[in-house]
């Protein structure tokens, strides 16, 4: 963890609010970001922040056009993590030409009930 991450982590732990610049830095460089919902102008994002043995989530909105700014209106929240291991079965469809060359392959997860 670099110096600015340590500083932000200490602020979060002490209950001090981060400013928009700090939240932006965390969203871009502090962890992995995932889209969770999408609209026409913005995409709802979550960034997973791993600080030593604690995990926080940062929710923010990504602007999808040059007119839409990224919005950072929420502070990171501490969460617990439940790790599961799953085995996923796939139907595999391989498409070949007449010479036997594989043109492409599609893998579709099998939904088990």
VMD Tcl script that builds the backbone (N, CA, C; Angstrom):
set m [mol new atoms 339]
animate dup $m
set s [atomselect $m all]
$s set {name element resname resid chain x y z} {
  {N N UNK 1 A 0.862 -1.176 0.000}
  {CA C UNK 1 A 0.000 0.000 0.000}
  {C C UNK 1 A 0.906 1.236 0.000}
  {N N UNK 2 A 0.655 2.160 -0.929}
  {CA C UNK 2 A 1.503 3.353 -1.007}
  {C C UNK 2 A 1.081 4.398 0.040}
  {N N UNK 3 A 1.841 5.485 0.112}
  {CA C UNK 3 A 1.647 6.476 1.172}
  {C C UNK 3 A 0.276 7.137 1.154}
  {N N UNK 4 A -0.191 7.542 -0.039}
  {CA C UNK 4 A -1.487 8.224 -0.077}
  {C C UNK 4 A -2.617 7.277 0.279}
  {N N UNK 5 A -2.473 5.983 -0.072}
  {CA C UNK 5 A -3.492 4.996 0.298}
  {C C UNK 5 A -3.529 4.837 1.822}
  {N N UNK 6 A -2.357 4.796 2.451}
  {CA C UNK 6 A -2.301 4.689 3.911}
  {C C UNK 6 A -2.978 5.887 4.571}
  {N N UNK 7 A -2.713 7.066 4.023}
  {CA C UNK 7 A -3.318 8.287 4.567}
  {C C UNK 7 A -4.845 8.236 4.456}
  {N N UNK 8 A -5.358 7.830 3.307}
  {CA C UNK 8 A -6.802 7.751 3.097}
  {C C UNK 8 A -7.422 6.679 3.991}
  {N N UNK 9 A -6.719 5.564 4.141}
  {CA C UNK 9 A -7.206 4.478 4.990}
  {C C UNK 9 A -7.356 4.962 6.436}
  {N N UNK 10 A -6.365 5.692 6.914}
  {CA C UNK 10 A -6.435 6.214 8.284}
  {C C UNK 10 A -7.606 7.184 8.439}
  {N N UNK 11 A -7.844 8.014 7.435}
  {CA C UNK 11 A -8.985 8.941 7.484}
  {C C UNK 11 A -10.306 8.167 7.513}
  {N N UNK 12 A -10.419 7.158 6.656}
  {CA C UNK 12 A -11.649 6.357 6.604}
  {C C UNK 12 A -11.883 5.674 7.943}
  {N N UNK 13 A -10.840 5.055 8.501}
  {CA C UNK 13 A -10.961 4.356 9.786}
  {C C UNK 13 A -11.380 5.290 10.911}
  {N N UNK 14 A -10.881 6.528 10.880}
  {CA C UNK 14 A -11.196 7.469 11.965}
  {C C UNK 14 A -12.555 8.146 11.777}
  {N N UNK 15 A -13.236 7.870 10.652}
  {CA C UNK 15 A -14.550 8.453 10.409}
  {C C UNK 15 A -14.497 9.803 9.711}
  {N N UNK 16 A -13.301 10.240 9.331}
  {CA C UNK 16 A -13.154 11.508 8.616}
  {C C UNK 16 A -13.609 11.325 7.167}
  {N N UNK 17 A -14.351 12.285 6.641}
  {CA C UNK 17 A -14.833 12.181 5.264}
  {C C UNK 17 A -13.732 12.561 4.281}
  {N N UNK 18 A -13.693 11.830 3.176}
  {CA C UNK 18 A -12.757 12.151 2.107}
  {C C UNK 18 A -13.403 13.158 1.161}
  {N N UNK 19 A -12.573 14.018 0.553}
  {CA C UNK 19 A -13.118 14.975 -0.409}
  {C C UNK 19 A -13.241 14.309 -1.784}
  {N N UNK 20 A -13.824 15.029 -2.740}
  {CA C UNK 20 A -14.090 14.454 -4.059}
  {C C UNK 20 A -12.808 14.012 -4.765}
  {N N UNK 21 A -11.752 14.794 -4.638}
  {CA C UNK 21 A -10.466 14.432 -5.269}
  {C C UNK 21 A -9.935 13.115 -4.706}
  {N N UNK 22 A -10.026 12.943 -3.410}
  {CA C UNK 22 A -9.555 11.716 -2.769}
  {C C UNK 22 A -10.403 10.517 -3.179}
  {N N UNK 23 A -11.728 10.703 -3.250}
  {CA C UNK 23 A -12.611 9.622 -3.679}
  {C C UNK 23 A -12.316 9.237 -5.127}
  {N N UNK 24 A -12.058 10.229 -5.965}
  {CA C UNK 24 A -11.733 9.981 -7.365}
  {C C UNK 24 A -10.441 9.157 -7.473}
  {N N UNK 25 A -9.431 9.539 -6.698}
  {CA C UNK 25 A -8.160 8.801 -6.717}
  {C C UNK 25 A -8.360 7.354 -6.292}
  {N N UNK 26 A -9.165 7.141 -5.255}
  {CA C UNK 26 A -9.444 5.776 -4.811}
  {C C UNK 26 A -10.155 4.973 -5.890}
  {N N UNK 27 A -11.106 5.607 -6.577}
  {CA C UNK 27 A -11.869 4.888 -7.602}
  {C C UNK 27 A -10.985 4.499 -8.781}
  {N N UNK 28 A -10.000 5.324 -9.096}
  {CA C UNK 28 A -9.151 5.072 -10.262}
  {C C UNK 28 A -7.945 4.197 -9.953}
  {N N UNK 29 A -7.393 4.334 -8.740}
  {CA C UNK 29 A -6.127 3.653 -8.450}
  {C C UNK 29 A -6.124 2.846 -7.157}
  {N N UNK 30 A -7.221 2.865 -6.420}
  {CA C UNK 30 A -7.231 2.235 -5.111}
  {C C UNK 30 A -7.684 0.791 -5.078}
  {N N UNK 31 A -8.309 0.333 -6.132}
  {CA C UNK 31 A -8.815 -1.033 -6.140}
  {C C UNK 31 A -9.410 -1.378 -7.484}
  {N N UNK 32 A -10.153 -2.467 -7.525}
  {CA C UNK 32 A -10.807 -2.899 -8.760}
  {C C UNK 32 A -12.225 -2.346 -8.800}
  {N N UNK 33 A -12.604 -1.785 -9.961}
  {CA C UNK 33 A -13.938 -1.205 -10.127}
  {C C UNK 33 A -14.784 -2.093 -11.028}
  {N N UNK 34 A -16.067 -2.198 -10.669}
  {CA C UNK 34 A -17.002 -3.041 -11.409}
  {C C UNK 34 A -18.282 -2.271 -11.686}
  {N N UNK 35 A -18.851 -2.396 -12.899}
  {CA C UNK 35 A -20.159 -1.795 -13.155}
  {C C UNK 35 A -21.252 -2.628 -12.488}
  {N N UNK 36 A -22.225 -1.957 -11.878}
  {CA C UNK 36 A -23.316 -2.693 -11.239}
  {C C UNK 36 A -24.675 -2.343 -11.823}
  {N N UNK 37 A -24.761 -1.220 -12.539}
  {CA C UNK 37 A -26.002 -0.835 -13.200}
  {C C UNK 37 A -25.651 0.218 -14.237}
  {N N UNK 38 A -26.419 0.263 -15.316}
  {CA C UNK 38 A -26.106 1.205 -16.377}
  {C C UNK 38 A -27.361 1.910 -16.857}
  {N N UNK 39 A -27.206 3.198 -17.111}
  {CA C UNK 39 A -28.279 3.996 -17.684}
  {C C UNK 39 A -27.791 4.639 -18.965}
  {N N UNK 40 A -28.567 5.568 -19.452}
  {CA C UNK 40 A -28.210 6.210 -20.712}
  {C C UNK 40 A -27.003 7.141 -20.561}
  {N N UNK 41 A -26.947 7.860 -19.441}
  {CA C UNK 41 A -25.919 8.872 -19.267}
  {C C UNK 41 A -24.839 8.480 -18.262}
  {N N UNK 42 A -25.167 7.581 -17.344}
  {CA C UNK 42 A -24.219 7.213 -16.292}
  {C C UNK 42 A -24.267 5.725 -16.016}
  {N N UNK 43 A -23.157 5.240 -15.496}
  {CA C UNK 43 A -23.053 3.841 -15.092}
  {C C UNK 43 A -22.736 3.817 -13.602}
  {N N UNK 44 A -23.519 3.042 -12.843}
  {CA C UNK 44 A -23.254 2.895 -11.414}
  {C C UNK 44 A -22.059 1.968 -11.243}
  {N N UNK 45 A -21.080 2.395 -10.475}
  {CA C UNK 45 A -19.858 1.630 -10.285}
  {C C UNK 45 A -19.642 1.352 -8.800}
  {N N UNK 46 A -18.880 0.304 -8.531}
  {CA C UNK 46 A -18.410 0.045 -7.180}
  {C C UNK 46 A -16.923 -0.298 -7.281}
  {N N UNK 47 A -16.141 0.294 -6.400}
  {CA C UNK 47 A -14.712 -0.008 -6.326}
  {C C UNK 47 A -14.464 -0.746 -5.020}
  {N N UNK 48 A -13.803 -1.894 -5.120}
  {CA C UNK 48 A -13.472 -2.704 -3.945}
  {C C UNK 48 A -12.094 -2.277 -3.468}
  {N N UNK 49 A -12.049 -1.781 -2.225}
  {CA C UNK 49 A -10.806 -1.278 -1.638}
  {C C UNK 49 A -10.326 -2.255 -0.575}
  {N N UNK 50 A -9.148 -2.807 -0.768}
  {CA C UNK 50 A -8.557 -3.732 0.206}
  {C C UNK 50 A -7.470 -3.005 0.982}
  {N N UNK 51 A -7.722 -2.765 2.259}
  {CA C UNK 51 A -6.751 -2.136 3.148}
  {C C UNK 51 A -6.326 -3.173 4.174}
  {N N UNK 52 A -5.124 -3.700 4.014}
  {CA C UNK 52 A -4.621 -4.731 4.917}
  {C C UNK 52 A -5.660 -5.838 5.068}
  {N N UNK 53 A -6.291 -5.951 6.242}
  {CA C UNK 53 A -7.257 -7.029 6.462}
  {C C UNK 53 A -8.706 -6.530 6.434}
  {N N UNK 54 A -8.924 -5.294 5.993}
  {CA C UNK 54 A -10.271 -4.738 5.925}
  {C C UNK 54 A -10.645 -4.428 4.482}
  {N N UNK 55 A -11.933 -4.588 4.177}
  {CA C UNK 55 A -12.434 -4.330 2.826}
  {C C UNK 55 A -13.521 -3.262 2.905}
  {N N UNK 56 A -13.436 -2.288 1.992}
  {CA C UNK 56 A -14.412 -1.214 1.888}
  {C C UNK 56 A -14.939 -1.170 0.457}
  {N N UNK 57 A -16.175 -0.703 0.301}
  {CA C UNK 57 A -16.749 -0.485 -1.015}
  {C C UNK 57 A -16.975 1.006 -1.210}
  {N N UNK 58 A -16.622 1.480 -2.406}
  {CA C UNK 58 A -16.856 2.865 -2.775}
  {C C UNK 58 A -17.811 2.874 -3.964}
  {N N UNK 59 A -19.018 3.400 -3.749}
  {CA C UNK 59 A -20.002 3.511 -4.821}
  {C C UNK 59 A -19.854 4.881 -5.476}
  {N N UNK 60 A -19.893 4.909 -6.810}
  {CA C UNK 60 A -19.784 6.161 -7.548}
  {C C UNK 60 A -20.447 6.014 -8.903}
  {N N UNK 61 A -20.596 7.125 -9.620}
  {CA C UNK 61 A -21.254 7.113 -10.918}
  {C C UNK 61 A -20.270 7.558 -11.991}
  {N N UNK 62 A -20.160 6.752 -13.015}
  {CA C UNK 62 A -19.264 7.036 -14.136}
  {C C UNK 62 A -20.057 7.704 -15.259}
  {N N UNK 63 A -19.630 8.887 -15.689}
  {CA C UNK 63 A -20.272 9.567 -16.806}
  {C C UNK 63 A -19.964 8.849 -18.107}
  {N N UNK 64 A -20.981 8.625 -18.931}
  {CA C UNK 64 A -20.799 7.867 -20.168}
  {C C UNK 64 A -20.641 8.745 -21.412}
  {N N UNK 65 A -20.769 10.060 -21.249}
  {CA C UNK 65 A -20.550 10.968 -22.376}
  {C C UNK 65 A -19.590 12.059 -21.933}
  {N N UNK 66 A -19.088 12.817 -22.903}
  {CA C UNK 66 A -18.165 13.910 -22.566}
  {C C UNK 66 A -18.860 15.011 -21.762}
  {N N UNK 67 A -20.184 15.020 -21.770}
  {CA C UNK 67 A -20.944 16.020 -21.013}
  {C C UNK 67 A -21.221 15.581 -19.572}
  {N N UNK 68 A -21.040 14.296 -19.280}
  {CA C UNK 68 A -21.357 13.764 -17.950}
  {C C UNK 68 A -20.083 13.563 -17.141}
  {N N UNK 69 A -20.028 14.189 -16.002}
  {CA C UNK 69 A -18.884 14.034 -15.096}
  {C C UNK 69 A -19.055 12.764 -14.258}
  {N N UNK 70 A -17.950 12.214 -13.791}
  {CA C UNK 70 A -18.026 11.160 -12.785}
  {C C UNK 70 A -18.462 11.811 -11.472}
  {N N UNK 71 A -19.364 11.141 -10.747}
  {CA C UNK 71 A -19.875 11.697 -9.495}
  {C C UNK 71 A -19.442 10.841 -8.315}
  {N N UNK 72 A -18.985 11.521 -7.267}
  {CA C UNK 72 A -18.551 10.863 -6.042}
  {C C UNK 72 A -19.294 11.506 -4.887}
  {N N UNK 73 A -20.422 10.901 -4.507}
  {CA C UNK 73 A -21.274 11.485 -3.482}
  {C C UNK 73 A -21.319 10.656 -2.201}
  {N N UNK 74 A -20.707 9.482 -2.209}
  {CA C UNK 74 A -20.777 8.607 -1.039}
  {C C UNK 74 A -19.378 8.285 -0.530}
  {N N UNK 75 A -19.290 8.096 0.769}
  {CA C UNK 75 A -18.040 7.698 1.401}
  {C C UNK 75 A -17.902 6.177 1.357}
  {N N UNK 76 A -16.668 5.663 1.409}
  {CA C UNK 76 A -16.490 4.201 1.436}
  {C C UNK 76 A -17.155 3.592 2.670}
  {N N UNK 77 A -17.698 2.383 2.494}
  {CA C UNK 77 A -18.323 1.679 3.619}
  {C C UNK 77 A -17.585 0.365 3.853}
  {N N UNK 78 A -17.412 0.034 5.120}
  {CA C UNK 78 A -16.733 -1.203 5.493}
  {C C UNK 78 A -17.684 -2.377 5.299}
  {N N UNK 79 A -17.168 -3.464 4.733}
  {CA C UNK 79 A -17.975 -4.654 4.482}
  {C C UNK 79 A -17.208 -5.892 4.924}
  {N N UNK 80 A -17.933 -6.983 5.100}
  {CA C UNK 80 A -17.300 -8.272 5.326}
  {C C UNK 80 A -17.399 -9.065 4.035}
  {N N UNK 81 A -16.506 -9.993 3.858}
  {CA C UNK 81 A -16.442 -10.763 2.621}
  {C C UNK 81 A -16.665 -12.233 2.945}
  {N N UNK 82 A -17.550 -12.858 2.179}
  {CA C UNK 82 A -17.791 -14.286 2.286}
  {C C UNK 82 A -17.313 -14.910 0.978}
  {N N UNK 83 A -16.233 -15.636 1.031}
  {CA C UNK 83 A -15.670 -16.222 -0.177}
  {C C UNK 83 A -16.272 -17.599 -0.410}
  {N N UNK 84 A -16.739 -17.820 -1.654}
  {CA C UNK 84 A -17.299 -19.110 -2.048}
  {C C UNK 84 A -16.528 -19.634 -3.244}
  {N N UNK 85 A -16.521 -20.921 -3.359}
  {CA C UNK 85 A -15.928 -21.545 -4.534}
  {C C UNK 85 A -17.040 -22.242 -5.299}
  {N N UNK 86 A -17.137 -21.939 -6.585}
  {CA C UNK 86 A -18.168 -22.553 -7.413}
  {C C UNK 86 A -17.520 -23.222 -8.615}
  {N N UNK 87 A -18.092 -24.311 -9.000}
  {CA C UNK 87 A -17.682 -24.977 -10.224}
  {C C UNK 87 A -18.788 -24.742 -11.240}
  {N N UNK 88 A -18.426 -24.182 -12.372}
  {CA C UNK 88 A -19.407 -23.858 -13.405}
  {C C UNK 88 A -19.226 -24.813 -14.571}
  {N N UNK 89 A -20.335 -25.433 -14.967}
  {CA C UNK 89 A -20.329 -26.307 -16.136}
  {C C UNK 89 A -20.759 -25.499 -17.349}
  {N N UNK 90 A -20.166 -25.821 -18.499}
  {CA C UNK 90 A -20.471 -25.117 -19.738}
  {C C UNK 90 A -20.879 -26.087 -20.829}
  {N N UNK 91 A -21.784 -25.645 -21.698}
  {CA C UNK 91 A -21.971 -26.288 -22.991}
  {C C UNK 91 A -20.987 -25.596 -23.913}
  {N N UNK 92 A -20.185 -26.366 -24.620}
  {CA C UNK 92 A -19.181 -25.802 -25.515}
  {C C UNK 92 A -19.588 -26.102 -26.950}
  {N N UNK 93 A -19.714 -25.040 -27.739}
  {CA C UNK 93 A -20.074 -25.161 -29.152}
  {C C UNK 93 A -18.860 -24.737 -29.978}
  {N N UNK 94 A -18.294 -25.689 -30.730}
  {CA C UNK 94 A -17.144 -25.390 -31.579}
  {C C UNK 94 A -17.606 -25.404 -33.030}
  {N N UNK 95 A -17.250 -24.387 -33.746}
  {CA C UNK 95 A -17.667 -24.241 -35.139}
  {C C UNK 95 A -16.449 -24.415 -36.044}
  {N N UNK 96 A -16.548 -25.374 -36.992}
  {CA C UNK 96 A -15.443 -25.721 -37.880}
  {C C UNK 96 A -15.849 -25.471 -39.332}
  {N N UNK 97 A -14.860 -25.149 -40.171}
  {CA C UNK 97 A -15.144 -25.071 -41.606}
  {C C UNK 97 A -14.982 -26.461 -42.218}
  {N N UNK 98 A -15.147 -26.588 -43.532}
  {CA C UNK 98 A -15.079 -27.894 -44.200}
  {C C UNK 98 A -13.699 -28.533 -44.121}
  {N N UNK 99 A -12.671 -27.738 -43.894}
  {CA C UNK 99 A -11.310 -28.275 -43.781}
  {C C UNK 99 A -10.981 -28.707 -42.355}
  {N N UNK 100 A -11.908 -28.558 -41.436}
  {CA C UNK 100 A -11.684 -28.966 -40.056}
  {C C UNK 100 A -11.042 -27.895 -39.189}
  {N N UNK 101 A -10.887 -26.699 -39.725}
  {CA C UNK 101 A -10.290 -25.602 -38.957}
  {C C UNK 101 A -11.336 -25.010 -38.019}
  {N N UNK 102 A -10.964 -24.849 -36.742}
  {CA C UNK 102 A -11.859 -24.261 -35.761}
  {C C UNK 102 A -11.982 -22.769 -36.041}
  {N N UNK 103 A -13.189 -22.324 -36.364}
  {CA C UNK 103 A -13.417 -20.919 -36.659}
  {C C UNK 103 A -13.656 -20.105 -35.391}
  {N N UNK 104 A -14.464 -20.638 -34.478}
  {CA C UNK 104 A -14.673 -20.002 -33.184}
  {C C UNK 104 A -15.363 -20.962 -32.235}
  {N N UNK 105 A -15.327 -20.607 -30.964}
  {CA C UNK 105 A -15.910 -21.434 -29.914}
  {C C UNK 105 A -16.775 -20.556 -29.022}
  {N N UNK 106 A -17.932 -21.077 -28.648}
  {CA C UNK 106 A -18.822 -20.379 -27.715}
  {C C UNK 106 A -19.006 -21.276 -26.494}
  {N N UNK 107 A -18.869 -20.651 -25.317}
  {CA C UNK 107 A -19.106 -21.370 -24.060}
  {C C UNK 107 A -20.309 -20.733 -23.371}
  {N N UNK 108 A -21.333 -21.543 -23.120}
  {CA C UNK 108 A -22.530 -21.064 -22.447}
  {C C UNK 108 A -22.646 -21.796 -21.108}
  {N N UNK 109 A -22.702 -21.053 -19.998}
  {CA C UNK 109 A -22.859 -21.700 -18.700}
  {C C UNK 109 A -24.169 -22.489 -18.643}
  {N N UNK 110 A -24.110 -23.646 -18.012}
  {CA C UNK 110 A -25.298 -24.469 -17.813}
  {C C UNK 110 A -25.900 -24.039 -16.478}
  {N N UNK 111 A -27.154 -23.632 -16.497}
  {CA C UNK 111 A -27.838 -23.265 -15.274}
  {C C UNK 111 A -28.383 -24.499 -14.621}
  {N N UNK 112 A -27.891 -24.759 -13.430}
  {CA C UNK 112 A -28.385 -25.924 -12.681}
  {C C UNK 112 A -29.421 -25.457 -11.675}
  {N N UNK 113 A -30.494 -26.216 -11.569}
  {CA C UNK 113 A -31.577 -25.833 -10.654}
  {C C UNK 113 A -31.550 -26.752 -9.455}
}
mol reanalyze $m
mol bondsrecalc $m
mol representation Tube
mol addrep $m
